[in-house]
Amino acid sequence: MNLNPMAWLNIVSFVAAGACILAIGVRGLVQKKPFMTSARVIMWSLFVCFIPVLVYTVTPLLNPKEMNGGENPYWLVFRNGFMVFLFVSVIWGQYQGYMAFGITKKMLCEAIEHTLSQQKIEYKESPYVYRLTDIGADLVVVSAGWFGIAQIHVVQKQHRPVLNQIAGSMQEYFKRPSSQANYDSFVIYTIIGIATIIIALVFSIQNASGF
């Protein structure tokens, strides 16, 4: 295919992102159980989509003569780099703790409360936060039950080992025979993943054919 390097990079990035989404859906459909993973894994998957942006950030320095409008290439690199830095900072702050897939809000609450009781951790429940009174930690829970996804993390960094234990116990809870996944959400992930890959491939064929 006669594509320039940036076009290839865009295609590969979107195929990789689609593959990550597809992997979530297929795993859920095969196992038929909710599961948890580190939020950082999802974060790095998102970064894959923005690799072309990172490359574009430095292209003004590589081809300064091709810049239109006579803009200073160093200014463009600074501006683009600053925007990428802001994006990375926001994503880094947002994707903490663990992500749960294929859950409902009721199932999530049951898993958390079962885990805290099993580990004999006293808590006080309020909207979006479980106050772990024994250790003075705040377990934040954000969910979108209709999409089968949730995120949990602790506000206090020193209590991350406790979060790891809670997430591990929740994963075991989800593996129980009685646990039922939000099956529709895995179907949605699978469709989105396949659609993303197909769109990237169609784009590459159209560009190669000159349409």
C-alpha positions in Angstrom: 0.0 0.0 0.0 1.3 3.5 -0.9 0.8 5.2 2.4 3.0 7.8 4.1 4.5 6.9 7.5 2.0 9.0 9.5 -1.0 7.3 7.8 0.5 3.9 8.7 1.0 5.1 12.2 -2.6 6.2 12.5 -3.8 2.9 11.2 -1.6 0.8 13.5 -2.7 2.9 16.5 -6.4 2.5 15.8 -6.0 -1.2 15.1 -4.1 -1.7 18.4 -6.8 0.3 20.3 -9.6 -1.7 18.7 -7.8 -4.9 19.6 -7.6 -3.8 23.2 -11.3 -3.1 23.3 -12.1 -6.3 21.5 -9.9 -8.3 24.0 -12.1 -7.0 26.9 -15.3 -8.0 25.1 -14.0 -11.5 24.0 -12.6 -12.2 27.5 -15.9 -11.5 29.1 -17.9 -13.4 26.5 -15.7 -16.5 26.9 -15.4 -16.5 30.7 -18.9 -15.2 31.2 -17.7 -13.5 34.4 -16.9 -10.0 35.5 -13.2 -9.3 35.9 -10.9 -6.6 37.2 -7.7 -5.1 35.9 -5.3 -2.3 36.7 -6.5 1.1 35.5 -3.0 1.8 34.3 -3.4 -1.0 31.7 -6.4 0.8 30.3 -4.5 4.1 30.4 -1.6 2.8 28.4 -4.1 1.3 25.9 -5.5 4.8 25.4 -2.0 6.2 24.9 -1.6 3.9 21.9 -4.3 6.0 20.1 -2.3 9.2 20.7 1.1 8.0 19.4 0.5 9.8 16.1 -0.1 13.0 18.1 3.2 12.6 19.9 5.0 12.1 16.6 3.2 15.1 15.1 4.4 17.1 18.0 8.0 17.0 16.7 7.4 16.9 13.0 7.8 20.8 12.7 11.4 20.4 13.7 12.0 17.5 11.2 10.5 19.4 8.2 10.6 23.1 9.0 10.5 24.1 5.4 7.2 22.4 4.8 5.4 24.5 7.4 2.6 26.7 6.0 2.0 30.2 7.2 5.6 30.8 8.3 4.9 29.7 11.9 7.9 29.2 14.1 8.5 25.4 14.3 9.8 25.7 17.9 6.6 27.4 18.9 4.6 24.7 17.3 6.6 22.0 19.1 6.1 23.8 22.4 2.4 24.3 21.9 1.7 20.8 20.8 3.9 19.3 23.5 2.2 21.4 26.1 -1.2 20.1 25.0 0.0 16.5 25.0 1.5 17.1 28.5 -1.9 18.3 29.8 -3.7 15.3 28.3 -1.2 12.9 29.8 -1.5 14.6 33.2 -5.3 14.4 33.2 -5.3 10.7 32.1 -2.6 9.8 34.6 -4.7 11.4 37.4 -8.0 9.8 36.3 -6.8 6.2 35.7 -5.9 5.1 39.2 -6.6 2.0 41.1 -8.6 -0.8 39.3 -11.2 -1.1 36.6 -14.0 -3.7 36.8 -15.7 -4.9 33.6 -19.0 -6.7 33.0 -20.6 -5.6 36.3 -23.8 -4.0 37.5 -24.0 -1.5 40.3 -25.7 -4.0 42.6 -23.1 -6.6 41.8 -20.3 -4.2 42.5 -21.7 -3.1 45.9 -22.2 -6.8 46.9 -18.6 -7.6 45.9 -17.1 -4.6 47.8 -19.2 -5.2 50.9 -18.5 -9.0 50.9 -14.7 -8.2 50.5 -14.7 -5.7 53.3 -16.6 -8.0 55.6 -14.3 -10.9 54.7 -11.2 -8.9 55.6 -12.9 -7.6 58.7 -12.6 -3.9 57.7 -15.1 -1.6 59.3 -16.6 0.9 57.0 -19.2 3.6 56.6 -20.9 3.9 53.2 -21.8 7.1 51.5 -22.5 7.9 47.8 -19.4 7.0 45.8 -17.2 6.5 48.9 -16.6 3.8 51.4 -14.9 5.3 54.5 -12.7 2.5 55.9 -12.8 3.6 59.5 -10.2 1.1 60.8 -7.4 2.6 58.8 -8.7 6.0 57.9 -8.9 5.4 54.1 -11.4 6.5 51.6 -12.3 3.9 48.9 -13.8 5.8 46.0 -16.2 3.9 43.7 -17.4 5.2 40.4 -19.5 3.1 38.2 -21.5 3.2 34.9 -23.6 0.1 35.4 -25.4 0.5 32.0 -21.9 0.1 30.4 -20.8 -2.5 32.8 -17.7 -0.6 34.0 -16.5 0.7 37.3 -13.4 2.1 38.9 -12.2 1.9 42.4 -9.2 3.6 44.1 -8.1 4.9 47.5 -7.6 8.6 48.0 -4.7 8.1 50.4 -1.6 6.8 48.5 -0.2 5.1 51.6 -3.2 2.7 51.6 -2.6 1.3 48.1 -1.6 -2.1 49.5 -5.0 -2.3 51.1 -6.6 -1.5 47.7 -4.6 -4.3 46.1 -5.9 -6.7 48.6 -9.5 -5.5 48.1 -9.2 -5.8 44.3 -7.7 -9.3 44.6 -10.6 -10.4 46.9 -13.2 -8.9 44.5 -11.6 -10.7 41.6 -12.0 -14.0 43.5 -15.6 -13.0 44.3 -16.4 -12.5 40.7 -15.1 -16.0 39.9 -17.7 -17.7 42.0 -20.2 -19.9 40.1 -23.1 -17.7 41.3 -21.6 -14.5 39.8 -23.3 -13.4 36.6 -21.7 -10.9 34.2 -23.4 -7.9 32.6 -23.3 -9.8 29.3 -24.6 -7.0 27.2 -21.7 -4.8 28.0 -19.2 -7.4 26.7 -21.2 -7.6 23.5 -20.9 -3.8 23.1 -17.1 -3.9 23.7 -16.8 -6.6 21.1 -18.8 -4.7 18.5 -16.8 -1.5 19.2 -13.5 -3.3 19.0 -14.4 -4.9 15.7 -15.8 -1.7 14.2 -12.7 0.2 15.2 -10.4 -2.3 13.4 -12.6 -2.4 10.3 -12.7 1.4 10.1 -8.9 1.5 10.3 -8.6 -1.1 7.6 -11.1 0.5 5.3 -9.3 3.8 5.7 -6.0 2.2 4.7 -7.6 0.5 1.6 -9.2 3.8 0.5 -6.0 5.7 0.9 -4.0 3.1 -0.9 -6.6 3.0 -3.8 -6.7 6.8 -4.0 -10.5 7.1 -3.3 
